[in-house]
């Protein structure tokens, strides 16, 4: 009997994830979500700037949108990641010190990961398998 290759959700997700800057987009979107959640915090430290804090909600919302755009449109990742860094740094002044630094750092690191991702890189797993096959007789 010949074994059929197992098809499932996990291998399909791995294939989808390997063709885009997944971790960069995810961190950028999660940074935006974290900043949005700290805007809703009921703390005495909460800072609202401008027209009832519109910029405080606009910038983290834009971070979430940019993170999703990086995931679903990786061809334009350079523009999205540069804009993501600028927007993330803007949350320092508008959104409770960038979500108490955590959201700001997630956004900046995620944008840098998306900027540095190259679409033609081969996954490390395949490189290790090839090296193991070359060494084995």
N, C-alpha and C positions, 0 to 999 in steps of 0.2 A: 504494500500500500504506500502510496506517495502521501507525504504530509503536505497539507495545504498551509500556506502562510497565514498566520492569524491576522485577521483584520479587525480593527476595533476603533474605539474612540480615542484611546491613548496614542496609538501610533499615528493616527491622522492628526491629532493635536500636535504631536512632536514634529511632524513634517511641516505643519502650518507655522509653528513657532520658530523653526530653524530658518525660515525664509524671510524673517523680519526682525527688527531690533526689539524683541519681546520684553526683556527686562527693563530696558530704557523707557519704553512707553508705559509699562506697568508702574514703574516707580514715579514717573511724572504724573500719571493720573492719580495714583494713591496719595502723592504729595498734595495735589489739589483738593482731594477729598478730605485730607487731614486738616488743611487750612480752613476749608468750609466748615468742618465740624467745630473747630476752635472759635470760629466767628459766632456760633450758636451757643457757646459756653456761657454759663451764668456765673461769671467771675467778676470781681470788682476791677480786675486788670484789663478787661476787654476795652479795646480802643475802637472808636468809630470815627472815621474821617470823611469829610465831604457830606454830600446829600444823603444823610442817614446811612452812611457807610456803603454806598453803591460800589465804589472801587474795591472795597473789602470783599464783596461778593463777586464782582466781575472778574478780577484777576484769578482767584482760585477756580472759578468756573471755566475760564479760558485754559488754565493748566490741565483740567480734566479733558477738555475738548482736544487740546494739543496732544495729550497722551494717547487718546483714542485714535487720533489721526496718524500718529506715528505707527500705531499697531496696524491699522487698516489701509494705510497708504504709505508704505515704506519708501517709495520712490522719491517722495518729497521730504524725507527725514531731516535733511540738513536745514531747510528753512524752519521746519517745525521745532527742531531742537534748539536752534539759536533763539527763536522766539520764546521757547519754553524757559531758557535760562534767564532771559530778560524779564519775563513775567514772574518767574519764581523770585528773582531778586526784588522785584517791585512789591511783592507781598510783605517784605520786611517793614515797609512804611505803612501799608494799608490794612494789613490783616494780623494784628496781634503779634508783631515781630515774626511774621512768616509762619504762623501756627506754632509759636514758641520754638522756633528754629527747626523743628522736626520736619514739617511740611516743606519749608524752604530747602533744606538739605536733600530731602527726597527728590524734589523737583530739579535741583541743580545736578545731582548725581545721575538721575534718570535721563536728563537732557544730554549730559556728557556721554553717557553710554550709547544713546541713540545716535549722537553725532559721530562717535568713533566706530560704529558698526559698519562692516563691509559686507555687501551681499554675496561676494564670491568666496568668502572664507569657508573652508571645509570644517565640519564639526570635529572636535577632538576625538570623539569616539571612533570615527572612521579612520583618522590618522593613526590612532593606536592599533586598530585592527590591521591596517596595511603594514605597519612596522612589525607587528607580531608575525604576519604571514611572510614577510621578507626574511625574517630571522629564522623561522621554522623551516626545516628541510622538506 
